[in-house]
Amino acid sequence: MFQSAFGAGAEISLENAGKAIATFERTVLSGNSAYDKFKAGDKRALSAVQIRGWKVFTQKAKCDQCHEGINFTTNEYHNLGVGMDKPNPDEGRFVVTKKPEDYGAFKTPTLRDIARTAPYMHDGSVKTLEDVVELYDRGGLPIRTSTRR
């Protein structure tokens, strides 16, 4: 598929991979949803069930502490404990910053079109949105915050 996109003999390089990702990202459009209409003032855009869900999201579960704004992300990095139980866990942002507090931390993803982006978490270990909710409802996973075991 790479060859058909970039031409026969095209090199798989960081530059071409970046171009491929940028091209894909330009095709991902997510706007004018029922939520967008609701936020723009159409109070009938969301059903009563959706409004109850929004209240759980923002008031009870407080998901909006990390998933806020128009894109439902703070663009910050967090260690949720995902994959930390593996023999060789992904060190996350620590690989870049070398700061112990970044060990196992990954960027908070947008929740735009989240139902279309399974599986979930940085390692794809959570298969469904229901499983994500269950994970958080259980209190998440133990967090290892250093490179030492």
C-alpha positions as CSV (number, residue, x, y, z in Angstrom):
1,M,0.0,0.0,0.0
2,F,2.9,2.3,0.7
3,Q,4.3,1.7,-2.7
4,S,1.0,2.5,-4.4
5,A,0.6,5.7,-2.4
6,F,4.2,7.0,-2.9
7,G,5.2,5.2,-6.1
8,A,7.2,2.1,-7.0
9,G,10.5,2.2,-5.3
10,A,9.5,4.8,-2.8
11,E,11.4,4.6,0.4
12,I,9.7,4.0,3.7
13,S,11.2,6.8,5.7
14,L,10.3,9.1,8.6
15,E,9.6,11.9,6.1
16,N,7.2,9.7,4.0
17,A,5.6,8.2,7.1
18,G,5.0,11.7,8.3
19,K,3.4,12.7,5.0
20,A,1.2,9.6,5.1
21,I,0.0,10.4,8.6
22,A,-0.6,14.0,7.8
23,T,-2.6,13.1,4.7
24,F,-4.7,10.7,6.8
25,E,-5.3,13.2,9.5
26,R,-6.6,15.8,7.0
27,T,-9.4,13.3,6.1
28,V,-10.6,12.9,9.7
29,L,-13.3,15.5,10.0
30,S,-15.5,15.5,13.1
31,G,-17.9,18.4,13.4
32,N,-21.5,19.3,13.4
33,S,-22.3,16.4,15.7
34,A,-25.4,16.5,18.0
35,Y,-23.0,17.6,20.7
36,D,-21.7,20.5,18.6
37,K,-25.2,21.6,17.8
38,F,-26.1,21.4,21.5
39,K,-23.0,23.5,22.5
40,A,-24.0,26.0,19.8
41,G,-27.3,26.5,21.5
42,D,-29.7,23.9,20.1
43,K,-31.0,22.5,23.4
44,R,-33.0,19.8,21.5
45,A,-29.9,18.4,19.8
46,L,-29.3,15.9,22.6
47,S,-31.8,13.4,24.0
48,A,-32.6,13.2,27.7
49,V,-30.4,10.0,27.9
50,Q,-27.5,11.9,26.2
51,I,-27.8,14.8,28.6
52,R,-27.8,12.3,31.6
53,G,-24.7,10.8,30.1
54,W,-23.1,14.2,29.8
55,K,-23.8,14.9,33.4
56,V,-22.2,11.6,34.5
57,F,-19.2,12.5,32.2
58,T,-18.7,16.0,33.7
59,Q,-20.1,15.8,37.2
60,K,-19.9,12.2,38.6
61,A,-17.0,10.6,36.7
62,K,-15.3,14.0,36.0
63,C,-13.9,12.7,32.7
64,D,-13.7,16.3,31.5
65,Q,-10.7,16.9,33.8
66,C,-8.6,15.2,31.1
67,H,-11.1,15.2,28.2
68,E,-12.2,18.8,27.9
69,G,-12.8,21.4,25.2
70,I,-13.8,21.1,21.6
71,N,-11.6,18.1,21.1
72,F,-12.2,16.5,24.4
73,T,-8.5,16.4,25.4
74,T,-6.2,18.5,27.5
75,N,-3.3,17.2,25.3
76,E,-1.5,16.4,28.5
77,Y,0.3,13.2,29.4
78,H,-0.9,10.8,32.1
79,N,0.1,7.4,33.5
80,L,-3.0,5.3,33.8
81,G,-1.2,2.1,34.7
82,V,-2.1,0.5,31.4
83,G,0.6,-2.0,30.4
84,M,2.6,-1.5,33.6
85,D,2.0,-5.1,34.6
86,K,3.9,-6.4,31.5
87,P,7.4,-7.7,31.8
88,N,8.7,-4.9,29.6
89,P,6.2,-2.1,29.9
90,D,6.2,0.8,27.4
91,E,7.9,3.6,29.2
92,G,5.8,6.3,27.4
93,R,6.8,9.9,27.5
94,F,9.8,9.0,29.8
95,V,11.6,7.8,26.7
96,V,11.6,11.4,25.4
97,T,11.9,13.5,28.6
98,K,13.9,11.1,30.9
99,K,11.7,12.6,33.7
100,P,10.7,9.9,36.3
101,E,7.2,11.5,36.5
102,D,6.7,10.8,32.8
103,Y,7.3,7.1,33.1
104,G,4.4,5.2,31.5
105,A,2.6,8.5,30.6
106,F,0.8,8.8,27.3
107,K,-1.0,11.7,25.7
108,T,-4.7,12.0,26.5
109,P,-6.4,11.2,23.3
110,T,-9.4,13.1,21.8
111,L,-12.8,11.5,22.3
112,R,-14.0,12.8,19.0
113,D,-15.5,9.8,17.1
114,I,-14.3,7.5,19.9
115,A,-16.8,4.8,19.0
116,R,-15.0,4.4,15.6
117,T,-11.4,4.1,17.0
118,A,-11.3,0.7,18.9
119,P,-9.3,-0.8,20.4
120,Y,-8.5,1.7,23.2
121,M,-5.5,2.8,25.3
122,H,-2.0,3.3,23.8
123,D,-1.4,-0.4,23.5
124,G,-4.9,-1.4,22.3
125,S,-5.4,-3.6,25.3
126,V,-9.0,-2.4,26.0
127,K,-11.3,-3.7,23.3
128,T,-14.6,-1.8,23.8
129,L,-15.9,1.4,25.2
130,E,-17.8,-0.6,27.8
131,D,-14.5,-2.1,28.9
132,V,-12.9,1.4,29.2
133,V,-15.8,2.5,31.4
134,E,-15.4,-0.6,33.5
135,L,-11.7,-0.1,33.9
136,Y,-12.2,3.4,35.2
137,D,-15.2,2.4,37.4
138,R,-12.9,-0.2,39.1
139,G,-10.5,2.6,39.8
140,G,-8.0,1.9,37.0
141,L,-4.8,-0.1,37.2
142,P,-1.9,0.2,39.6
143,I,0.6,2.8,38.5
144,R,4.3,2.3,38.5
145,T,6.0,5.6,38.4
146,S,9.6,4.8,38.0
147,T,11.9,2.6,35.9
148,R,12.8,0.6,39.0
149,R,10.8,-2.5,39.8
